[in-house]
Amino acid sequence: MTGSLDVSRWGGVDRYVDLDGPVHYVDFGGAANGPRLVLVHGLGGSHLNWTLLAPLLAARARVVAIDLLGFGLSHPEGRPATVQANAKMLGRFVDEVLGSPAILVGNSMGALVSIMLASRRPDAVAGLVLIDPALPPTGGARPEPAVTAAFAGFAVPVLGRWILARGRRQRSARQQVQRLLRLCCVDPSVVPADLVDASVELVEVRSRVHGLDAAFLAAARSLLLLGARRRRAWAMIDALQAPVLLLHGAADRLVPAAAADYARRRHPDWTVEIFPEVGHVPQLEVPATTAQRMLAWMEGPGAAAVRRASPSGKLGGSAYPEGDTRR
């Protein structure tokens, strides 16, 4: 990997595994005796969403970040990119790359993919860290009207393709990245310039790959369909057996924090924290705070998950990384 997409600056190594076709992931290494963590991005995201958080976790855990089918550098190559298909692929990844069980760390759609795998295969999932998860909507948890309108457009086959194509015609790769950061972050300027550059290069690389619009729309529609079947979706969530940490930005425009409040009332056994003045991607906006909360959970309420996900049965490493001044 060359150019801005070189992940070595963040301590990562690009790798691929054959799961009925190539699946890309970044290996951040980490404590050999620590719990296995798999970082799972959201709709329209990639491994780059985790480059600020992963190094802070690698001091105490074995960390990898996967690109779901149709996203990042995991090109579809004829494979479906729905939430269901990606949950199945994620299960194979955990089994064949890290070894089951693992703690899954999912953001947005990636959290829903992780939940689905945990509900289907509790043997493969020791614990769940859900970051602004795409939970079924509740009465007081509705996205902003512009977000709702965009997803309504994605649900219509011809219109969805037109919306994506128009966005590429009207905006450069950098403008597309900046627009997404403004949507997902309270303050996009906190995202480092080199990570923005890498995101721009990834958009440019993906623009030359066939089938990515269809993959994005398939994922978006499957996400909408799951949300529409609210009772069935909550039944799946309610059946989870693994310990859960839920972190959510209070200023999330895509998944309002009221969804996290509802989940906390419904599941008092979960550990739930809402970050003030943070949007949809705390791992980019406040990576140090996110890491601190995760590590504290792993030493406390999530200790049972750590024991299951770790070869040694305990949290690896020693002190929290020093010198990190990010929130």
Order of alpha helices (4+ residues) and beta strands (2+ residues): beta-beta-beta-alpha-beta-alpha-beta-alpha-beta-alpha-alpha-alpha-alpha-alpha-alpha-beta-alpha-beta-alpha-alpha-alpha
